[in-house]
Amino acid sequence: MIGIWYTNRARRRLTIPRLREPAMSGNVLKIRPIPEPASLSQRIYDQLKGAIQAMNIYDPDADLRLDERGLSQMLGASRTPLREALTRLDQEGLVKILPRRGIFIVRKTKAEILEMITVWAALESMAARLACLVASDGQIAELARLADSYDAERASAHMTEYSDDNIRFHGSIIRLSQCRLIGEMTDGLFMHVRAIRHRTIFERDRARRSVEDHAGIVAALAAREADRVAELVREHTMRLHDHVAAHVDLE
């Protein structure tokens, strides 16, 4: 009895739970080395994406159809890397590949554009609030110089230049926030909001009002009035929303 008791006791004392081995499933992060230099497909993708983002795709006369053969000739590249790049752009929603019909740059519907402008208003409003806290006096002064370089008359006389600087003004507010996530989120909206701003800036006296709004925004930033500048930026962008809703046909 003593021997049996000792043996069972020792067995109990020496029992060690086995550590659970990690499951050897395929559900793990798989990373492949980045090719260096960038592949031809990557360079074509970057080139096409930049060109699409630079277009005023909501202009009534915008040519949205992409000719694969023509692109291949312009790029000096074969069809295979071009198609790889176009497939990526299709997956990102920048173009739509329609079998037997062609490849088209994607324009958002009016309802989608209005949602994008609303989201931009919220993000830029917060960016302006943050800029009051973190932007240097020199950075705000640089933004002021951009705004002060135009009055209503000069904006009307230099429409293309003012339209580009209007986009720069709003992009600068995003950057002055020093908030990386706001920057990333607005990047996804930028192409469409930029194109709509370009199309509408000189409709129904919007340029004059834009110049006045920019001056007020810069003044509030310089005074570090966070609540005030957030309100001004939000109202400024929502006026674009209201204009598009009432006067712009995107169908």
C-alpha positions in Angstrom: 0.0 0.0 0.0 2.8 2.3 0.9 4.6 1.7 -2.4 1.4 2.3 -4.4 0.5 5.4 -2.5 4.1 6.8 -3.0 4.0 6.0 -6.7 0.6 7.6 -7.3 1.7 10.7 -5.3 4.9 11.0 -7.2 3.0 10.6 -10.5 0.6 13.4 -9.5 3.5 15.7 -8.4 5.5 15.1 -11.6 2.6 15.6 -14.0 3.5 18.8 -16.0 0.8 20.3 -18.3 2.0 20.3 -21.9 2.3 23.7 -23.6 0.0 24.2 -26.5 1.8 24.4 -29.7 0.8 27.2 -32.1 -1.6 26.0 -34.8 0.2 25.6 -38.1 -2.6 27.1 -40.2 -2.3 29.4 -43.2 -3.8 32.3 -41.3 -0.6 34.2 -40.8 0.8 37.4 -42.2 2.7 36.7 -45.4 5.2 39.3 -46.5 7.1 39.2 -49.8 10.2 41.3 -50.4 9.6 44.5 -52.2 11.2 44.5 -55.6 13.9 47.1 -56.1 13.7 49.0 -58.3 9.9 49.3 -58.7 8.4 47.1 -61.3 7.2 48.4 -64.6 3.6 47.7 -63.6 4.0 49.8 -60.5 5.4 52.7 -62.4 2.6 52.5 -64.9 0.1 52.4 -62.0 1.7 55.5 -60.4 1.6 57.3 -63.7 -2.0 56.5 -64.5 -3.2 57.2 -61.0 -1.5 60.6 -60.9 -2.9 61.5 -64.3 -6.5 60.5 -63.3 -6.3 62.5 -60.1 -5.1 65.6 -62.0 -8.0 65.5 -64.3 -11.2 67.5 -63.9 -13.3 64.4 -64.3 -16.6 66.2 -63.5 -16.1 68.7 -66.4 -19.0 68.1 -68.8 -16.5 67.6 -71.7 -14.2 65.2 -69.8 -13.2 62.2 -71.8 -13.6 59.3 -69.4 -12.8 56.4 -71.7 -9.3 54.9 -71.6 -7.9 53.4 -74.8 -5.7 50.5 -73.9 -3.8 50.5 -77.2 -3.3 54.3 -77.0 -2.1 54.1 -73.4 0.4 51.4 -74.3 1.8 53.5 -77.1 2.0 56.7 -75.0 3.7 54.8 -72.1 6.0 52.9 -74.4 5.0 49.7 -72.6 3.5 46.4 -73.5 -0.1 45.4 -72.7 0.7 43.0 -69.8 2.1 45.5 -67.2 -0.5 48.0 -68.4 -3.3 45.6 -67.7 -1.9 44.8 -64.3 -1.9 48.5 -63.4 -5.4 48.9 -64.8 -6.6 46.0 -62.7 -5.3 47.6 -59.6 -7.0 50.9 -60.5 -10.2 49.0 -61.1 -9.9 47.3 -57.6 -9.5 50.8 -56.1 -12.5 52.1 -57.8 -10.7 54.7 -59.9 -11.6 53.0 -63.2 -14.1 50.5 -64.3 -13.2 47.6 -66.7 -16.3 46.6 -68.6 -15.7 43.5 -70.8 -16.4 44.1 -74.5 -17.1 47.8 -73.8 -13.9 49.3 -72.6 -12.2 51.0 -69.6 -13.7 54.1 -68.0 -12.6 56.6 -65.3 -15.2 56.4 -62.6 -17.3 59.4 -61.7 -19.3 59.4 -58.4 -23.0 60.0 -58.4 -24.3 63.3 -57.2 -25.5 61.6 -53.9 -22.0 60.2 -53.4 -20.4 63.5 -54.1 -22.6 65.3 -51.5 -21.6 62.7 -48.9 -18.0 63.2 -49.7 -18.3 66.9 -49.3 -20.0 66.5 -46.0 -17.2 64.2 -44.7 -14.6 66.6 -46.0 -16.3 69.5 -44.1 -16.1 67.5 -40.9 -12.4 66.5 -41.4 -11.1 69.9 -42.5 -13.0 71.5 -39.7 -11.2 69.4 -37.2 -7.9 69.9 -39.0 -8.4 73.7 -38.7 -9.1 73.3 -35.0 -5.9 71.3 -34.5 -3.9 73.7 -36.6 -4.8 76.4 -34.1 -3.0 74.3 -31.5 0.0 73.0 -33.4 0.8 75.2 -36.4 3.6 77.7 -36.1 3.1 81.5 -36.6 5.2 81.2 -39.7 3.1 78.5 -41.2 -0.1 80.5 -40.6 1.6 83.6 -42.0 2.4 81.6 -45.2 -1.3 80.5 -45.5 -2.3 84.2 -45.0 0.0 85.3 -47.8 -1.7 82.8 -50.1 -5.1 84.1 -49.2 -4.1 87.7 -49.3 -2.7 87.4 -52.9 -6.3 87.5 -54.2 -9.3 89.8 -54.0 -12.5 89.2 -55.9 -11.4 91.1 -59.0 -8.0 89.3 -59.2 -9.6 85.9 -58.6 -12.0 86.5 -61.5 -9.2 87.7 -63.8 -7.0 84.7 -63.1 -9.6 81.9 -62.9 -7.3 78.9 -63.4 -4.6 80.2 -61.1 -7.1 81.0 -58.3 -8.8 77.6 -58.7 -5.5 75.9 -58.2 -4.6 78.1 -55.2 -8.0 77.5 -53.7 -7.2 73.7 -53.7 -3.8 74.5 -52.2 -5.4 76.6 -49.4 -7.6 73.7 -48.3 -4.8 71.2 -48.6 -2.6 73.4 -46.4 -5.2 73.4 -43.6 -5.1 69.6 -43.6 -1.3 69.6 -43.4 -1.2 72.2 -40.7 -3.2 70.0 -38.5 -0.2 67.6 -38.4 -2.7 64.7 -38.0 -1.6 61.8 -40.2 -5.0 60.0 -40.1 -6.9 63.1 -41.2 -4.5 63.4 -44.1 -5.0 59.8 -45.1 -8.8 60.0 -44.9 -8.9 63.2 -47.0 -6.6 61.7 -49.5 -9.3 59.2 -50.4 -11.7 62.1 -51.0 -9.3 64.6 -52.6 -9.6 63.6 -56.3 -13.4 64.0 -56.3 -13.7 67.1 -54.0 -10.9 68.8 -55.9 -12.6 68.2 -59.2 -15.9 69.6 -58.0 -14.2 72.7 -56.5 -12.6 73.3 -59.9 -15.8 72.9 -61.7 -17.9 75.2 -59.5 -15.6 77.9 -58.2 -16.7 80.5 -60.7 -20.4 79.7 -60.7 -22.9 82.1 -59.1 -20.4 84.4 -57.5 -18.7 81.6 -55.5 -15.2 83.0 -56.2 -15.9 86.3 -54.4 -17.4 84.5 -51.5 -14.5 82.1 -51.4 -12.0 85.0 -51.2 -13.9 86.5 -48.3 -14.3 83.1 -46.5 -10.5 82.4 -46.8 -9.7 85.8 -45.2 -12.0 85.1 -42.2 -10.5 81.6 -41.8 -6.9 82.9 -41.8 -7.8 85.6 -39.3 -9.3 83.1 -36.9 -6.3 80.8 -37.3 -3.9 83.7 -36.5 -6.0 84.6 -33.4 -5.9 80.9 -32.3 -9.7 80.9 -32.1 -10.2 77.1 -32.4 -14.0 77.1 -32.1 -14.4 80.0 -34.5 -12.1 78.6 -37.2 -13.6 75.2 -37.1 -17.1 76.7 -37.6 -15.9 78.9 -40.5 -14.2 76.0 -42.3 -17.2 73.8 -41.9 -19.7 76.4 -43.1 -17.4 77.3 -46.1 -17.3 73.7 -47.3 -21.0 73.1 -46.6 -21.8 76.0 -48.9 -20.1 74.0 -51.6 -22.4 71.1 -50.6 -25.5 73.3 -50.9 -24.4 74.7 -54.3 -23.8 71.3 -55.7 -27.1 70.0 -54.4 -29.0 72.9 -55.9 -27.2 73.7 -59.2 -24.8 71.0 -60.4 -26.0 68.2 -62.6 -23.7 65.1 -62.4 -25.9 62.5 -64.0 
